[in-house]
Amino acid sequence: MTAAKTDYLPADAPSHESATWHAIDWRKTLGNVRRLQARIVKATQAGKWYKVRALQRLLTHSFSGRALAVKRVTQNKGKHTQAESPGCPTS
């Protein structure tokens, strides 16, 4: 008897494959981050500090959180502003 060949499809994306920058669904990514941020706010208001810590860690270690953070830093329109504010005294 021979075993039937079946195609194995993993449930989630393998961690060793990287997504290309333009292939990222930014609406979905932003929705994931906003949803986690809302859960953090609710847990903070309820005083569930262990839940807050767990959600903060989840946000900072998630693909959506990291991808959105990189996007915000690399596509910052204020990156060409002067280094010092006009009203700040220099040393």
PyRosetta script that sets phi, psi and omega in degrees:
from pyrosetta import init, pose_from_sequence

init()
pose = pose_from_sequence("MTAAKTDYLPADAPSHESATWHAIDWRKTLGNVRRLQARIVKATQAGKWYKVRALQRLLTHSFSGRALAVKRVTQNKGKHTQAESPGCPTS")
pose.set_psi(1, 142.6)
pose.set_omega(1, 176.5)
pose.set_phi(2, -112.6)
pose.set_psi(2, 144.7)
pose.set_omega(2, 179.6)
pose.set_phi(3, -77.7)
pose.set_psi(3, 140.6)
pose.set_omega(3, 178.4)
pose.set_phi(4, -72.2)
pose.set_psi(4, 137.7)
pose.set_omega(4, 179.4)
pose.set_phi(5, -81.5)
pose.set_psi(5, 124.3)
pose.set_omega(5, 178.4)
pose.set_phi(6, -119.1)
pose.set_psi(6, 145.7)
pose.set_omega(6, 176.4)
pose.set_phi(7, -84.4)
pose.set_psi(7, 129.5)
pose.set_omega(7, 178.8)
pose.set_phi(8, -97.7)
pose.set_psi(8, 122.1)
pose.set_omega(8, 176.6)
pose.set_phi(9, -115.1)
pose.set_psi(9, 116.4)
pose.set_omega(9, -179.9)
pose.set_phi(10, -66.9)
pose.set_psi(10, 153.6)
pose.set_omega(10, -177.8)
pose.set_phi(11, -72.8)
pose.set_psi(11, -31.7)
pose.set_omega(11, -179.9)
pose.set_phi(12, -129.5)
pose.set_psi(12, 174.1)
pose.set_omega(12, -178.1)
pose.set_phi(13, -73.1)
pose.set_psi(13, 136.8)
pose.set_omega(13, 177.3)
pose.set_phi(14, -63.4)
pose.set_psi(14, 144.0)
pose.set_omega(14, -176.5)
pose.set_phi(15, -73.9)
pose.set_psi(15, -18.8)
pose.set_omega(15, -177.3)
pose.set_phi(16, -84.5)
pose.set_psi(16, -10.8)
pose.set_omega(16, 176.8)
pose.set_phi(17, -94.8)
pose.set_psi(17, 131.6)
pose.set_omega(17, -179.3)
pose.set_phi(18, -100.1)
pose.set_psi(18, 143.4)
pose.set_omega(18, 177.9)
pose.set_phi(19, -83.4)
pose.set_psi(19, 142.5)
pose.set_omega(19, 175.9)
pose.set_phi(20, -77.4)
pose.set_psi(20, 153.3)
pose.set_omega(20, -174.3)
pose.set_phi(21, -58.5)
pose.set_psi(21, -41.5)
pose.set_omega(21, -176.2)
pose.set_phi(22, -82.0)
pose.set_psi(22, -11.3)
pose.set_omega(22, 179.6)
pose.set_phi(23, -88.0)
pose.set_psi(23, -6.8)
pose.set_omega(23, -178.5)
pose.set_phi(24, -74.5)
pose.set_psi(24, 131.6)
pose.set_omega(24, 175.6)
pose.set_phi(25, -82.5)
pose.set_psi(25, 99.6)
pose.set_omega(25, -171.7)
pose.set_phi(26, -70.8)
pose.set_psi(26, -30.2)
pose.set_omega(26, 176.3)
pose.set_phi(27, -64.8)
pose.set_psi(27, -43.7)
pose.set_omega(27, 179.0)
pose.set_phi(28, -66.3)
pose.set_psi(28, -40.5)
pose.set_omega(28, 179.0)
pose.set_phi(29, -62.4)
pose.set_psi(29, -47.1)
pose.set_omega(29, 178.8)
pose.set_phi(30, -63.4)
pose.set_psi(30, -38.7)
pose.set_omega(30, 177.8)
pose.set_phi(31, -62.7)
pose.set_psi(31, -41.7)
pose.set_omega(31, 178.2)
pose.set_phi(32, -62.6)
pose.set_psi(32, -43.7)
pose.set_omega(32, -179.6)
pose.set_phi(33, -66.8)
pose.set_psi(33, -44.8)
pose.set_omega(33, 179.7)
pose.set_phi(34, -62.2)
pose.set_psi(34, -39.0)
pose.set_omega(34, 179.3)
pose.set_phi(35, -64.3)
pose.set_psi(35, -42.6)
pose.set_omega(35, 177.7)
pose.set_phi(36, -66.5)
pose.set_psi(36, -39.3)
pose.set_omega(36, 178.1)
pose.set_phi(37, -63.5)
pose.set_psi(37, -39.1)
pose.set_omega(37, 178.3)
pose.set_phi(38, -65.7)
pose.set_psi(38, -38.5)
pose.set_omega(38, 177.6)
pose.set_phi(39, -65.9)
pose.set_psi(39, -35.6)
pose.set_omega(39, 177.3)
pose.set_phi(40, -65.2)
pose.set_psi(40, -42.4)
pose.set_omega(40, 179.1)
pose.set_phi(41, -62.7)
pose.set_psi(41, -45.4)
pose.set_omega(41, -179.8)
pose.set_phi(42, -63.8)
pose.set_psi(42, -40.6)
pose.set_omega(42, 178.8)
pose.set_phi(43, -67.0)
pose.set_psi(43, -36.4)
pose.set_omega(43, 177.7)
pose.set_phi(44, -65.3)
pose.set_psi(44, -44.9)
pose.set_omega(44, 179.7)
pose.set_phi(45, -64.5)
pose.set_psi(45, -30.9)
pose.set_omega(45, 179.3)
pose.set_phi(46, -84.0)
pose.set_psi(46, -8.6)
pose.set_omega(46, 179.4)
pose.set_phi(47, 77.5)
pose.set_psi(47, 21.0)
pose.set_omega(47, 179.5)
pose.set_phi(48, -91.5)
pose.set_psi(48, 82.7)
pose.set_omega(48, -170.5)
pose.set_phi(49, -71.1)
pose.set_psi(49, -32.0)
pose.set_omega(49, 176.0)
pose.set_phi(50, -67.4)
pose.set_psi(50, -35.9)
pose.set_omega(50, 177.1)
pose.set_phi(51, -67.3)
pose.set_psi(51, -39.1)
pose.set_omega(51, 178.2)
pose.set_phi(52, -60.3)
pose.set_psi(52, -47.0)
pose.set_omega(52, 179.7)
pose.set_phi(53, -60.9)
pose.set_psi(53, -43.4)
pose.set_omega(53, -179.0)
pose.set_phi(54, -64.5)
pose.set_psi(54, -41.8)
pose.set_omega(54, 179.8)
pose.set_phi(55, -69.7)
pose.set_psi(55, -36.5)
pose.set_omega(55, 177.0)
pose.set_phi(56, -63.8)
pose.set_psi(56, -41.3)
pose.set_omega(56, 177.9)
pose.set_phi(57, -65.6)
pose.set_psi(57, -41.3)
pose.set_omega(57, 178.3)
pose.set_phi(58, -60.9)
pose.set_psi(58, -41.7)
pose.set_omega(58, -180.0)
pose.set_phi(59, -65.8)
pose.set_psi(59, -44.0)
pose.set_omega(59, -176.4)
pose.set_phi(60, -74.2)
pose.set_psi(60, -23.1)
pose.set_omega(60, -179.5)
pose.set_phi(61, -100.0)
pose.set_psi(61, -4.1)
pose.set_omega(61, -178.7)
pose.set_phi(62, -78.8)
pose.set_psi(62, 153.9)
pose.set_omega(62, 177.5)
pose.set_phi(63, -62.2)
pose.set_psi(63, -42.1)
pose.set_omega(63, -178.5)
pose.set_phi(64, -62.3)
pose.set_psi(64, -44.3)
pose.set_omega(64, -179.8)
pose.set_phi(65, -63.4)
pose.set_psi(65, -43.4)
pose.set_omega(65, -179.3)
pose.set_phi(66, -69.9)
pose.set_psi(66, -43.1)
pose.set_omega(66, -179.0)
pose.set_phi(67, -63.2)
pose.set_psi(67, -41.8)
pose.set_omega(67, -179.7)
pose.set_phi(68, -68.8)
pose.set_psi(68, -36.2)
pose.set_omega(68, 177.3)
pose.set_phi(69, -63.9)
pose.set_psi(69, -43.3)
pose.set_omega(69, 178.5)
pose.set_phi(70, -64.4)
pose.set_psi(70, -40.5)
pose.set_omega(70, 179.6)
pose.set_phi(71, -63.3)
pose.set_psi(71, -42.3)
pose.set_omega(71, -179.3)
pose.set_phi(72, -64.8)
pose.set_psi(72, -36.7)
pose.set_omega(72, -179.2)
pose.set_phi(73, -75.0)
pose.set_psi(73, -44.3)
pose.set_omega(73, -174.7)
pose.set_phi(74, -77.7)
pose.set_psi(74, -24.8)
pose.set_omega(74, -178.8)
pose.set_phi(75, -109.3)
pose.set_psi(75, 31.2)
pose.set_omega(75, -179.7)
pose.set_phi(76, -74.7)
pose.set_psi(76, 119.3)
pose.set_omega(76, -178.5)
pose.set_phi(77, -74.3)
pose.set_psi(77, -16.2)
pose.set_omega(77, -179.9)
pose.set_phi(78, -91.1)
pose.set_psi(78, 13.8)
pose.set_omega(78, -175.5)
pose.set_phi(79, -72.5)
pose.set_psi(79, -14.6)
pose.set_omega(79, -178.9)
pose.set_phi(80, -103.4)
pose.set_psi(80, 15.2)
pose.set_omega(80, 177.7)
pose.set_phi(81, -78.3)
pose.set_psi(81, 162.6)
pose.set_omega(81, -178.7)
pose.set_phi(82, -68.6)
pose.set_psi(82, 154.0)
pose.set_omega(82, -173.0)
pose.set_phi(83, -68.6)
pose.set_psi(83, -36.4)
pose.set_omega(83, -177.5)
pose.set_phi(84, -110.8)
pose.set_psi(84, 142.8)
pose.set_omega(84, 177.0)
pose.set_phi(85, -74.6)
pose.set_psi(85, 147.3)
pose.set_omega(85, -178.5)
pose.set_phi(86, -62.2)
pose.set_psi(86, -30.6)
pose.set_omega(86, -176.8)
pose.set_phi(87, -87.3)
pose.set_psi(87, -9.8)
pose.set_omega(87, -177.5)
pose.set_phi(88, -84.5)
pose.set_psi(88, 132.7)
pose.set_omega(88, 177.5)
pose.set_phi(89, -73.4)
pose.set_psi(89, 146.7)
pose.set_omega(89, 177.1)
pose.set_phi(90, -94.0)
pose.set_psi(90, 156.9)
pose.set_omega(90, -177.2)
pose.set_phi(91, -84.3)
pose.dump_pdb("model.pdb")
